[in-house]
Amino acid sequence: MEKLVVLKPSDLAKLTRHRSGEIRFGEKMLTTPKSADPLAFMAGCEARFVLFGIPEDIGIRANSGRPGAASAWENALESIANLQHNRFCKGSDILALGHLDVAAEMRAAESFDFSDTHDRLAISKLVQSIDKEVSHLVFSIVKAGKIPIIIGGGQNNAYGNIKGTALAKGKPVNAINFDSQSDFRILEGRHNGNAFHYAFEEGFLKKYFIFGLHENYVSKNVLQNIKKLENRVQYTTYDEISIRSEKDFDSEMQNALQFVSSEAFGIEIDLDAIPDVASSTMTYSGFSVAKARKFVHFFARHKNAAYLHICEGAPDLGDEKNKHLIGKLIGYLLTDFVKAREHA
């Protein structure tokens, strides 16, 4: 685990704004003691959830998207550290493990030109190298009996989440993806638009449900491919639910749960599906923050919910005065997940 940068108690203390009469998550979340092995400590600690970050946007660059998602981890960690520790949600339930060191890969990616075929291949190989680190860390967390909460980064990291969980469980797992796009594009080299397809083809992903697909941004090729796999890959569109009122949000969540919940399943939240959230593919049309929070709560209540991955948020692409808002949003989604899992 040489790529894991362990979060120190002093790091967390620097992010926590102390106030008389209040107790913040940063004062109560567990961190790995200086002399301890992080994985051994994780396995033996009382925290049920393990939080870590992947500060990269290489998978986004490999798909010709705008970089900026690498800033989400630090932004989110500060917001999470300053949540209130109270009877509704306790910081002590979480081990703040740290983040994966992808600085070298990020520097390499900056020198590549997406329009060059050779460079595109090189960027995809960088994504593959991150895949290995993510899958190994997720495997270690799940094998220890803990529940990972992963802050990206791009949704390319869904591949490592799924693979690591499947290897720890000893069988393929399912996934539910709150997203405006399918991320089931062709196998043309790894990037943030094909993580689920690669996991599916390699036998780690058994069933996949895309919730809230935008009809304007799914190709005919992807639709045809999904139709051939309809027993294992299904979707509902945002337009069916919110524009034409052909389907109901709550009923579709229930249908999706029935589809994925027979096995362990990951909850994937792509923040670019929510209007006005800064991301590489920011939108003005989509499900609200309240709907996203309800979605996380609903699926996390099920006993087979295996992990939460929040990705694609890009504070560096947002309003300079309000960069903290993405971290605040991630904090809401994280606590919705923890509360629901605690009461599952």
Buried (B, 14 or more C-beta within 10 A) or exposed (E): BEBBBBBBBEBBEEBBEEEEEEBBBBBBBBBBEEEBEBBEBBBEBEBBBBBBBBBBBBBBBBBEBBBBBBBBBBBBBBBBBBBEBEEEBBBBBBBBBBBBBBEEBBEBBEEBEBEEEEBBEBBBBBBBBBBEBBBBBBBBBBBBEBBBBBBBBBBBBBBBBBBBBBBBBEEBBBBBBBBBBBBBBEEBBBBBBBBBBBBBEBEBBBBBBBBBBBEEEBEEEBBEBBEEEEEBBBBBBBBBBBEEEEBEBEEBBEBBBEBBBEBBBBBBBBBBBBEBBBBBBBBEEBBEBEBBBBBBBBBBBBEBBBBBBBBBBBBBBBEEEEBBBBBBBBBBBBBBBBBBBBEE
